[in-house]
Each structure stands twice: as structure tokens, then as C-alpha cells.
């Protein structure tokens, strides 16, 4: 099955190979399939659309026979039939010794623990129970230089500034791995639990600070956005720089506040700030798409 959508993107039929728990809040699911060799990740914060089956379905339902009109045909299907669609980033892609490509996607597990205050969404539930052989569809890149890669520092960049919460942690990790040796980077990564912190690999001259919400002051609770992130960036002494570039991704409200700080208070050229709202507090992805 190779259905063209809109170059440079197409659908890929994949299945689960294995899963690995990375911490209390994250699981890595590894996918493969005969079509995986044609998936051309641009690395860094490469995004894709993942289509998941409902409980009881053996594969996600997407009307690929509709060709370029698949989106409208998919939207017209009943809610409990059409595949669940979610946006994710590629954590890694590699060729195995057997010549088979594998693709890693890291899932944040919200609400899957017993007694959780907020029930898990369909993607978290699926990832928590994913097993080898489970089938999915991915709408992803067929060429590496594609518009779904947002991290693009200008050639003259002399300092990379980054913030990510756990939803953007896979992208931030991949970005750090991509930075050339000697690149100066100041990075803040925010997670819920101390055990969610990961071992990161980078050749850059990177100063990485972990912000753990379980360890925050109780007085910060209920404040809009992320008071930890905003406080950390405001109090930080950045290295001398004439051409900084910033990449901030995660909860939309926090991203908005951090962008305002970087542009207005740090006086970074807004054209040199890439900001991506991966999710919005209190809204599902379906609700976000309806507002778009």
C-alpha cells in the first residue's frame, strides 16, 4: 500500500516491533514494516501524523481509496470507526543489520496510572498497551528536506536556546544529537517526575537544566503556563551572543509566555525564534483542530 497524498508526504503502513518504558511518564514504541525504508526523516523535530485503531479494531480505519480526498472521507466516518489521529515527532530512525528500517516514537503516558485524576486519552491508552504486531498508519515524509522539520537555525547562529516539556522531549533529544561539535546551547527540559529525566547524547557545548514539576514550590501551582520555565529563563545569565536562535516547544500557553520573554525581554529577533505548541491545557487534539 503506497498511497500518495501531497509530496513530500505519504502514508506508511507500519507495525509495532517492541516497546520500552523510559520512565514513569514515557514509553518508546518501535515500528517497522516493508514500507519503512521509504520513510525519510529529516531528523531534529521531524513530525508526523499517527493513525491508531480503536479498541477491538485490528488496524486503523483510514479511507485511503479516496486518494487526495482521504481527509474529508475520514472526517465523515463515525467517531468510533475512523482512526484516532495524533501528531508526534520521530525520536530516531535506523537501519538494522538485517536491512530493515525501524522508527522510534516516544509517547507521554497521561492518566494511565490507577486512580489518575484525568483519564488517559486514546493515544496514551494505546501506547500503554501496545504489543508486537499491532498495526498503525503513519502520514510522514518521503523526502528528508520537508516542511515538518521546524528546527532550522540560521547559518550565523552562535547560541541555541531551547525549552521543551515532556511532549517535546523526544524532539529536543533528537535536536541535541544533531548539533555539530562546539555549538553553544543553553537548554531547559521540563518533566513531571525526577525519574523522567533521560540520559542525553550531544556533541554540542550544551548546558542542560532539568526542571522537575514534582519538586516545584507548592505556591507555583495553578499559575498559567509554566512558572518553573519562565522563572528559570528569566533568571538565567545567557552567554554573550550576537546571533542567538531559540526553539521552544510544548504546552501552548507556556510556549506563548516564553516567546514573549525571549522577544520582548531578551530582545531576540522574532524571526529567530521557532515556537511550536504541541498541546493546549484543557483541550484535546480534536478540539485544537476544530479551532484551527
N, C-alpha and C positions, 0 to 999 in steps of 0.2 A: 504494500500500500504506500504509494508516494503521491500524495495529493498536493498540487501546487496551490499556494494561497496568494501571497504577494511577495515577490522576490524582495529581499533575500531571505524570506521566512517560509517555512513549510511545516507540515505535520510529520511527526515521527512516532511510530508505534514501538513502545518500549515495555519492558517488564522488570520487576524487582529481582536483583541477584542476591542481595543481603542487606541487613540493617545493622547499625552500631550506635549504641547510646553514647552520646558525647558528654552528657551531664544531666542534671535534674530537668533541664528545660529544653533539651535539644537532642534530636536523633538524626543520624545520617542514613539516608536511603540511597543505595547504589543501583542504577538501572543499566540495562543493556538491551540489545536486540539487533537483528540483521541490518536495520537502518541506522544504527548509532554511528557507523563510520562516516555518514554524510552530515552528521551534526557538527557544525563548525563554530565552536565557541570562540568569541573574541577575548575570553578571559576577563580579568578585572571584575566588574559588576554586571557581567552578561546576564540579562534577564530572559525569561521565557514564560509561556502560559502553560500550566499543567492542568490536564483534564483527568478527573478521578471518577471512578464508578460510585454509585450509591450502594449501601449495604444490600446484598442479595444479587447484585449485578456482577457478571464475571469480567466485564470490560466497560469502559466509559462510553456513553452514547453521544456521539457527535455525527451529524449528518454530512459526512464528507462527500457523499454522492451529489450534494448540492453545489460542489465546486466553490467558486468565489462567493456564492451566496450562503455558505455554510453558517455564517454568524446569524443571519436572520432566521434560517431554518432551525438552528439550535435554540434560539430565543423562543421560538413558537412551541417547542416541546414542553410537556408538563414538567413542573418543578421537580417532581420525584422521579423523572425519567432522564431528563437531559443531564449530561455530565457536570459535575462540580468543577468550576474553573477557578484557579488561583494563580497569582503571579509569584514566581520565585526566581532566585538567582542560582547560577551554576557555581557550585563550590569548586569542582575540579572535573576535568575530562582527561582520560589517559587511554593508551593502547596497551593491552595486556600482552604477556609473552605469547599467548595463543592467537594474537592478531585481532582480538575483539575489543571494541571500544566500550568503556564504561563511563558513566556520568554520575557524579555525586550531587545530591541536593540535600541540604540541611534544613530540617523542619523544626520550628519552635513549637513546643507542646504546651498549649494553654488549656487549662481546665480538664486535663485527663486524669489528674490525681483524685483519689476518693475524697468526697466532701468539698470539692472545689466550689468557690463562691460563684464563679461564672462557668457555665458548661462549655465544654470544648466545641470548637467549630468542626465542620466536616473534614477539613484537611488535617487538623490535629488528630482527630479520631482515626482517620485512615492511616496516617503515618505511625501512630502508636501501635496499630495492629498489623502493619504491613508485613507480608511474608513473601518468600521467594516464589516467583512465578506470577505475582499479582500484576495485572496489566494496566497500563496508563497510555494516554496520548500526550504528546508534547508539541506545542507550536513554538518552534525555535529557529535559530539561524542556519541557513545553508551556506553562508559565507561569513568569514570571521570579522570583516570590516562592516559592521551593521549598526543600525541606529539604536539598538537595545543595549549598547555599551555606553554608559554615561560618563565614566571617569576618563576625562581627556584633558590633562594638564597642558597648558601652552608650553612650547619648547623652551621658553626663557624661565620657567618656574624654578625658584631657588628654595622654596619651602612648601611642603604639602601639609595642610591642616585637615584632620579628619575627625568626625564623630559618627558613631553608629550605635544603635541599640541592638538587642539580640536578633531582631528580624533582619538587620543589615550586616550582622557579624560575618556571615559567610562571604558576602561581597567584600567587606573590609579586609578579611583574611586573604582573599584572593588578590586584592589590590596590593596589599603589603608584600605578597610573594612576587608580584610583578615589578616592583620598584627597582630601578638599577642600583648597583652599589654606589654608596656615597650620597644618595638622595636624602636630604634632610626632611624628616617628617615628625610632626607632633600629633599624637593620636590619642583620642579618648574613646573607650569602648564600654558601653553600659549594659549590665546584665542584672538579673534578679538575684541570683544566689552566687556566693563565692565559688561554689563548685562548678558554675557555668563558665568560668574563665578557662580559656584554651591555651595550649602551647602554640605559639605563632612562629612562623618562619619568615624571615625577611633579610635581604642583603642591604637594605637601606640603613641609614643612620637614623633609626626611629626611636623616639621616646614615647613609650606606650603606657598610658594610665588606665587602669580598670576602675570603673565606677560600679559599685555593688549596691543595689537598692535595699537589700536586706540590712545593710549597715548604715543607712542614712539616718539623719536625725528625725525623730517622730514628728517634729514640727513642720517638716517639709511635706508631709502627706496632704493630699488634696490640692496642692498648688498646681496650676495649669502648666502643661508641658513637663519638662524635667528640671526641677530646681538643682539637682546634682550637676547636670550637664552645663547649665547656664552659669552656675556658680564656679564650676571648675574652669570654664573657658574665660570667664571674666577675670578671675584671679591669676590666670596663667601669664607668665612672662615669656612671650614668644621670642625665638632667636631673631637677630637682625635680619631683615628681609626687604628686598625691593620689588620682588615679583612673586608674591605668595599665590597659592591656589588652594581652594578649600573644597572638600567633598563631605557633605553631611547627609545622612540617610537614616530613616527610622520613622517614629511616630510623627504625623504631620504637624501637630501643634508644637512639638519640640523643635522640629526642623525649622519651622517658621521663626521661632524666637531666636534660635542660634544664627540663622541667616541675617536677621535684623541686627544682632550683635556684631557679626563679622563685617557687615557692610557699613553700619552707622557708627559703631563704636571703634572697631578696628580699622575702618576706612579701607577695606579691601574692595577693589573694583567688583561690582556685582556680576560682571561678565566672567569673573574668575572664581565664582562660587557656584558649584554644582550642588543642587539640593533636590532630594527625592523623598517624598512622603510614601513610605511603604504601607502604612496603615493609619487609621484615624481612630482615636479613642472613642468607643461607644458606637462605632459603625462597622457593619460587615462589609466585605468587598463588594457584594451585590449592591448595597446601599451607596457605596462610593461610586460605583459605575453608573448608577442611576443619576447621581448628581453631576457627573462629568459632562 
